[in-house]
Amino acid sequence: MTHHLTIRFVPGRYAVSRLPAGAAVPNWFAGQGFRAVVCSDDEVTLVCQEDRVPATVQSEGGWACLRTVGPFPFEAAGIVQSLIAPLSGNGIGVFVVCTFDGEHVLIPAAQAGAAARYLQAAGHDCPLPDLADGTQ
């Protein structure tokens, strides 16, 4: 099932960081922009703007963040698939974080312009990114 989605770029460049299992959320995590904490039995994953992450933290930076404009019913099938299929089908890696009201998809910032074009071609409303934030 394909959905017509409205998608926007969230300002900033993001990083996905890894802390040991059971680690407390550090003070540097606080601030503007999208943030997510995921705790599992073997790690704590943090997503935030990359300029806040200390160099000593295991991290992958250089991500742009797309966000669906929701909310969507929890039982709606195919929302995430409709969002990531045009990206992964064209070789763009994704890191997905779902929230109560929508989906956030991190993509390599260097591929942000191409991602927007693939999403538009798939029938979604997705403006081209603001190149002032370093995305292309």
N, CA, C and O of each residue as an XYZ file, in Angstrom:
544
protein
N       0.839     -1.169      0.000
C       0.000      0.000      0.000
C       0.894      1.245      0.000
O       1.791      1.365      0.834
N       0.653      2.152     -0.918
C       1.427      3.384     -1.004
C       0.584      4.535     -0.485
O      -0.594      4.664     -0.818
N       1.202      5.360      0.329
C       0.544      6.533      0.888
C       1.146      7.787      0.279
O       2.331      7.816     -0.051
N       0.331      8.821      0.130
C       0.830     10.146     -0.255
C       1.193     10.863      1.038
O       0.327     11.124      1.874
N       2.479     11.182      1.202
C       2.961     11.768      2.449
C       3.426     13.201      2.238
O       3.910     13.568      1.168
N       3.266     13.987      3.270
C       3.872     15.304      3.320
C       5.104     15.178      4.201
O       5.023     14.731      5.345
N       6.241     15.578      3.652
C       7.532     15.382      4.309
C       8.256     16.719      4.352
O       8.173     17.514      3.416
N       8.956     16.954      5.436
C       9.768     18.166      5.517
C      11.150     17.821      6.071
O      11.328     16.815      6.757
N      12.110     18.667      5.762
C      13.442     18.523      6.338
C      13.464     19.235      7.682
O      12.978     20.359      7.805
N      14.025     18.582      8.680
C      14.214     19.178      9.994
C      15.568     19.889      9.956
O      16.564     19.277      9.572
N      15.628     21.159     10.342
C      16.908     21.887     10.266
C      18.006     21.220     11.091
O      17.744     20.630     12.140
N      19.226     21.324     10.602
C      20.402     20.837     11.312
C      20.996     19.588     10.692
O      20.408     18.949      9.820
N      22.187     19.268     11.178
C      22.866     18.017     10.822
C      22.910     17.170     12.075
O      23.144     17.670     13.175
N      22.685     15.892     11.895
C      22.477     15.005     13.029
C      23.541     13.922     13.123
O      24.223     13.597     12.152
N      23.657     13.375     14.331
C      24.558     12.255     14.598
C      23.780     11.172     15.336
O      22.840     11.452     16.080
N      24.194      9.934     15.111
C      23.679      8.788     15.848
C      24.840      8.307     16.707
O      25.898      7.948     16.190
N      24.638      8.302     18.019
C      25.714      7.981     18.954
C      25.358      6.762     19.783
O      24.188      6.452     20.006
N      26.407      6.078     20.233
C      26.231      4.863     21.035
C      26.915      5.036     22.373
O      28.080      5.426     22.455
N      26.158      4.733     23.430
C      26.695      4.703     24.789
C      26.526      3.287     25.332
O      25.745      2.504     24.792
N      27.251      2.957     26.391
C      27.106      1.618     26.974
C      25.696      1.394     27.537
O      24.988      2.346     27.866
N      25.310      0.140     27.637
C      24.017     -0.211     28.220
C      23.886      0.398     29.609
O      24.830      0.369     30.399
N      22.724      0.944     29.901
C      22.463      1.516     31.219
C      23.020      2.906     31.443
O      22.829      3.474     32.519
N      23.708      3.476     30.451
C      24.283      4.820     30.621
C      23.173      5.853     30.793
O      22.103      5.741     30.195
N      23.444      6.843     31.609
C      22.511      7.952     31.783
C      22.599      8.877     30.571
O      23.634      8.957     29.910
N      21.510      9.565     30.294
C      21.520     10.535     29.189
C      22.407     11.704     29.614
O      22.150     12.332     30.642
N      23.450     12.004     28.832
C      24.397     13.054     29.222
C      23.826     14.461     29.016
O      22.895     14.656     28.234
N      24.398     15.432     29.725
C      23.956     16.827     29.629
C      24.096     17.392     28.225
O      23.285     18.225     27.820
N      25.103     16.962     27.470
C      25.314     17.517     26.127
C      24.185     17.167     25.166
O      24.070     17.784     24.107
N      23.363     16.208     25.506
C      22.261     15.775     24.653
C      21.150     16.830     24.558
O      20.455     16.904     23.545
N      20.984     17.626     25.581
C      19.906     18.629     25.621
C      20.140     19.705     24.566
O      21.282     20.007     24.216
N      19.058     20.274     24.066
C      19.178     21.370     23.107
C      18.097     21.319     22.054
O      17.168     20.515     22.129
N      18.234     22.186     21.076
C      17.263     22.323     19.998
C      17.327     21.146     19.035
O      18.273     20.359     19.033
N      16.291     21.060     18.224
C      16.261     20.074     17.154
C      15.690     18.743     17.613
O      15.367     18.545     18.784
N      15.579     17.848     16.658
C      15.084     16.507     16.930
C      16.069     15.776     17.823
O      17.282     15.865     17.628
N      15.544     15.052     18.807
C      16.366     14.225     19.695
C      15.621     12.935     19.961
O      14.394     12.926     20.060
N      16.357     11.852     20.074
C      15.753     10.568     20.402
C      16.719      9.759     21.257
O      17.933      9.790     21.054
N      16.157      9.039     22.210
C      16.906      8.119     23.059
C      16.268      6.746     22.901
O      15.057      6.598     23.063
N      17.076      5.748     22.587
C      16.598      4.375     22.498
C      17.496      3.533     23.394
O      18.712      3.483     23.211
N      16.873      2.875     24.363
C      17.619      2.034     25.295
C      17.293      0.576     25.024
O      16.127      0.186     24.959
N      18.335     -0.220     24.867
C      18.153     -1.661     24.701
C      19.006     -2.366     25.752
O      19.687     -1.713     26.542
N      18.968     -3.679     25.762
C      19.733     -4.434     26.748
C      21.244     -4.266     26.588
O      21.997     -4.450     27.544
N      21.686     -3.914     25.371
C      23.131     -3.868     25.151
C      23.685     -2.507     24.753
O      24.881     -2.389     24.488
N      22.843     -1.476     24.706
C      23.354     -0.152     24.367
C      22.301      0.920     24.610
O      21.122      0.627     24.807
N      22.753      2.161     24.590
C      21.885      3.338     24.564
C      22.242      4.098     23.294
O      23.399      4.467     23.090
N      21.251      4.333     22.442
C      21.471      5.073     21.204
C      20.861      6.464     21.360
O      19.721      6.611     21.800
N      21.636      7.472     20.994
C      21.185      8.859     21.053
C      21.224      9.456     19.655
O      22.181      9.239     18.911
N      20.202     10.198     19.299
C      20.172     10.947     18.047
C      19.975     12.407     18.428
O      19.026     12.750     19.131
N      20.877     13.265     17.960
C      20.759     14.705     18.206
C      21.624     15.451     17.187
O      22.323     14.843     16.377
N      21.557     16.774     17.249
C      22.390     17.556     16.344
C      23.859     17.245     16.612
O      24.297     17.181     17.761
N      24.609     17.054     15.530
C      25.969     16.533     15.654
C      26.935     17.479     16.344
O      27.940     17.027     16.893
N      26.664     18.775     16.334
C      27.609     19.702     16.959
C      27.627     19.593     18.488
O      28.489     20.193     19.130
N      26.711     18.854     19.074
C      26.685     18.675     20.532
C      27.436     17.431     20.992
O      27.731     17.300     22.180
N      27.751     16.521     20.082
C      28.343     15.237     20.460
C      29.853     15.400     20.658
O      30.554     15.815     19.735
N      30.360     15.076     21.855
C      31.807     15.160     22.082
C      32.576     14.178     21.185
O      32.066     13.116     20.829
N      33.781     14.543     20.837
C      34.616     13.710     19.968
C      34.938     12.361     20.598
O      35.287     11.423     19.881
N      34.831     12.241     21.904
C      35.161     10.997     22.598
C      34.032      9.963     22.553
O      34.210      8.836     23.013
N      32.879     10.335     22.005
C      31.718      9.446     21.970
C      31.662      8.721     20.628
O      31.830      9.344     19.579
N      31.428      7.410     20.656
C      31.261      6.644     19.417
C      30.030      7.183     18.692
O      28.919      7.156     19.221
N      30.251      7.675     17.467
C      29.174      8.391     16.788
C      29.352      8.342     15.282
O      30.469      8.245     14.773
N      28.229      8.412     14.579
C      28.205      8.555     13.125
C      27.475      9.857     12.831
O      26.281      9.977     13.104
N      28.186     10.828     12.279
C      27.593     12.128     11.980
C      27.293     12.280     10.499
O      27.441     11.347      9.709
N      26.865     13.490     10.151
C      26.624     13.809      8.752
C      25.265     13.417      8.227
O      25.119     13.155      7.033
N      24.261     13.369      9.093
C      22.920     12.967      8.699
C      21.994     14.169      8.578
O      22.075     15.110      9.368
N      21.126     14.132      7.596
C      20.003     15.069      7.486
C      18.771     14.335      8.002
O      18.711     13.106      7.964
N      17.794     15.089      8.481
C      16.602     14.480      9.062
C      15.358     14.893      8.284
O      15.082     16.081      8.117
N      14.615     13.901      7.813
C      13.312     14.103      7.182
C      12.238     13.745      8.196
O      12.443     12.873      9.040
N      11.093     14.413      8.117
C      10.002     14.109      9.039
C       8.684     14.088      8.283
O       8.385     15.000      7.511
N       7.900     13.043      8.507
C       6.554     13.033      7.955
C       5.694     13.977      8.786
O       5.909     14.144      9.987
N       4.724     14.584      8.127
C       3.787     15.447      8.828
C       2.563     14.600      9.118
O       1.790     14.287      8.212
N       2.382     14.228     10.379
C       1.289     13.368     10.819
C       0.325     14.176     11.658
O       0.235     15.394     11.509
N      -0.381     13.519     12.522
C      -0.230     12.128     12.924
C      -0.946     11.172     11.985
O      -1.759     11.568     11.151
N      -0.613      9.903     12.152
C      -1.235      8.816     11.403
C      -1.847      7.848     12.410
O      -1.336      7.708     13.521
N      -2.922      7.188     12.037
C      -3.470      6.166     12.935
C      -2.425      5.075     13.172
O      -1.719      4.671     12.248
N      -2.334      4.606     14.403
C      -1.348      3.579     14.721
C      -1.527      2.335     13.869
O      -0.547      1.660     13.555
N      -2.753      2.019     13.491
C      -3.011      0.804     12.723
C      -2.810      0.993     11.220
O      -2.980      0.043     10.456
N      -2.454      2.196     10.786
C      -2.236      2.438      9.356
C      -1.017      1.632      8.888
O       0.077      1.775      9.432
N      -1.216      0.807      7.901
C      -0.143     -0.039      7.379
C       0.554      0.651      6.214
O      -0.091      1.290      5.382
N       1.874      0.516      6.161
C       2.626      0.959      4.996
C       3.167      2.372      5.037
O       3.755      2.816      4.050
N       2.999      3.098      6.128
C       3.502      4.479      6.195
C       5.029      4.483      6.056
O       5.577      5.174      5.197
N       5.700      3.719      6.895
C       7.170      3.689      6.856
C       7.657      3.147      5.519
O       8.617      3.668      4.950
N       7.011      2.116      5.021
C       7.415      1.544      3.721
C       7.289      2.580      2.610
O       8.174      2.681      1.761
N       6.201      3.351      2.601
C       6.009      4.376      1.574
C       7.096      5.450      1.639
O       7.454      6.055      0.628
N       7.601      5.668      2.826
C       8.635      6.680      3.028
C      10.020      6.173      2.644
O      10.776      6.880      1.978
N      10.356      4.958      3.057
C      11.732      4.501      2.836
C      11.948      3.785      1.504
O      13.080      3.725      1.024
N      10.899      3.244      0.898
C      11.080      2.510     -0.359
C      11.728      3.364     -1.453
O      12.649      2.884     -2.114
N      11.284      4.617     -1.675
C      11.942      5.413     -2.715
C      13.398      5.752     -2.381
O      14.198      6.012     -3.280
N      13.735      5.747     -1.104
C      15.108      6.051     -0.694
C      15.991      4.809     -0.815
O      16.987      4.817     -1.538
N      15.622      3.750     -0.110
C      16.454      2.544     -0.138
C      16.476      1.915     -1.525
O      17.471      1.305     -1.915
N      15.391      2.060     -2.266
C      15.352      1.546     -3.630
C      16.308      2.254     -4.572
O      16.627      1.743     -5.645
N      16.760      3.428     -4.169
C      17.731      4.195     -4.958
C      19.081      4.284     -4.260
O      19.877      5.175     -4.556
N      19.339      3.374     -3.346
C      20.656      3.272     -2.727
C      20.942      4.250     -1.609
O      22.105      4.436     -1.249
N      19.921      4.884     -1.044
C      20.132      5.817      0.066
C      19.823      5.083      1.366
O      18.705      4.617      1.585
N      20.838      4.991      2.221
C      20.662      4.353      3.513
C      19.805      5.200      4.428
O      19.807      6.427      4.329
N      19.071      4.552      5.321
C      18.172      5.260      6.223
C      18.336      4.755      7.650
O      18.734      3.613      7.880
N      18.024      5.619      8.592
C      17.928      5.289     10.015
C      16.598      5.862     10.460
O      16.429      7.081     10.473
N      15.652      5.012     10.825
C      14.271      5.432     11.088
C      13.990      5.456     12.585
O      14.332      4.524     13.313
N      13.358      6.548     13.033
C      12.871      6.666     14.403
C      11.417      7.110     14.314
O      11.120      8.187     13.797
N      10.526      6.286     14.815
C       9.105      6.634     14.791
C       8.717      7.274     16.115
O       9.159      6.846     17.182
N       7.888      8.302     16.030
C       7.369      8.971     17.208
C       5.855      8.807     17.224
O       5.285      8.201     16.318
N       5.217      9.334     18.228
C       3.769      9.213     18.347
C       3.067      9.827     17.144
O       2.089      9.267     16.650
N       3.555     10.983     16.661
C       2.889     11.713     15.584
C       3.476     11.506     14.199
O       2.888     11.968     13.222
N       4.595     10.840     14.074
C       5.164     10.702     12.736
C       6.477      9.959     12.740
O       6.911      9.424     13.759
N       7.095      9.939     11.587
C       8.357      9.240     11.389
C       9.462     10.252     11.118
O       9.259     11.253     10.431
N      10.632      9.967     11.673
C      11.838     10.734     11.385
C      12.794      9.778     10.690
O      13.033      8.670     11.171
N      13.331     10.201      9.572
C      14.256      9.364      8.816
C      15.544     10.139      8.629
O      15.560     11.220      8.040
N      16.621      9.570      9.139
C      17.934     10.158      8.922
C      18.507      9.561      7.653
O      18.453      8.351      7.432
N      19.059     10.439      6.822
C      19.698     10.038      5.563
C      21.038     10.752      5.485
O      21.209     11.788      6.127
N      21.985     10.241      4.729
C      23.245     10.971      4.579
C      22.980     12.381      4.033
O      22.320     12.544      3.006
N      23.495     13.383      4.723
C      23.251     14.773      4.331
C      23.697     15.032      2.894
O      23.078     15.826      2.186
N      24.758     14.371      2.466
C      25.255     14.571      1.106
C      24.259     14.102      0.050
O      24.383     14.470     -1.118
N      23.277     13.300      0.442
C      22.292     12.779     -0.503
C      20.902     13.392     -0.294
O      19.918     12.870     -0.819
N      20.809     14.476      0.455
C      19.507     15.059      0.789
C      18.753     15.547     -0.447
O      17.550     15.313     -0.556
N      19.422     16.208     -1.367
C      18.755     16.689     -2.576
C      18.221     15.548     -3.418
O      17.088     15.595     -3.898
N      19.043     14.518     -3.598
C      18.596     13.346     -4.354
C      17.428     12.672     -3.648
O      16.481     12.233     -4.300
N      17.485     12.587     -2.327
C      16.395     11.964     -1.562
C      15.087     12.708     -1.791
O      14.047     12.085     -2.005
N      15.133     14.034     -1.747
C      13.920     14.827     -1.972
C      13.356     14.558     -3.366
O      12.143     14.429     -3.529
N      14.215     14.475     -4.355
C      13.752     14.211     -5.722
C      13.139     12.814     -5.846
O      12.122     12.648     -6.520
N      13.746     11.805     -5.204
C      13.176     10.454     -5.237
C      11.814     10.417     -4.549
O      10.894      9.747     -5.018
N      11.689     11.128     -3.451
C      10.410     11.169     -2.738
C       9.347     11.891     -3.560
O       8.190     11.473     -3.584
N       9.734     12.973     -4.233
C       8.794     13.686     -5.114
C       8.348     12.777     -6.258
O       7.165     12.729     -6.595
N       9.295     12.061     -6.848
C       8.969     11.167     -7.962
C       8.027     10.045     -7.525
O       7.279      9.504     -8.339
N       8.067      9.700     -6.239
C       7.180      8.666     -5.702
C       5.807      9.230     -5.332
O       4.948      8.495     -4.845
N       5.594     10.542     -5.564
C       4.294     11.151     -5.314
C       4.129     11.830     -3.978
O       3.020     12.216     -3.609
N       5.220     11.983     -3.246
C       5.150     12.650     -1.938
C       5.424     14.147     -2.092
O       6.095     14.575     -3.032
N       4.896     14.929     -1.158
C       5.224     16.348     -1.072
C       6.486     16.472     -0.230
O       6.457     16.228      0.976
N       7.585     16.848     -0.858
C       8.861     16.961     -0.150
C       9.668     18.067     -0.796
O      10.236     17.870     -1.870
N       9.729     19.232     -0.157
C      10.525     20.316     -0.733
C      12.004     19.976     -0.728
O      12.470     19.185      0.092
N      12.730     20.576     -1.643
C      14.180     20.391     -1.650
C      14.755     20.982     -0.377
O      14.218     21.959      0.145
N      15.839     20.410      0.133
C      16.430     20.903      1.377
C      17.033     22.289      1.191
O      17.373     22.701      0.082
N      17.153     22.993      2.312
C      17.825     24.292      2.352
C      19.324     24.030      2.301
O      19.889     23.495      3.256
N      19.971     24.396      1.206
C      21.399     24.109      1.040
C      22.263     24.890      1.992
O      23.455     24.602      2.104
N      21.708     25.878      2.691
C      22.492     26.661      3.641
C      22.928     25.827      4.837
O      23.885     26.188      5.523
N      22.234     24.700      5.103
C      22.616     23.896      6.263
C      23.616     22.792      5.902
O      23.876     21.908      6.718
N      24.173     22.833      4.700
C      25.205     21.891      4.315
C      24.700     20.647      3.609
O      25.503     19.811      3.195
N      23.382     20.502      3.460
C      22.863     19.350      2.732
C      22.865     19.654      1.243
O      22.949     20.811      0.832
N      22.772     18.607      0.448
C      22.768     18.790     -0.997
C      21.547     18.155     -1.605
O      21.367     18.205     -2.822
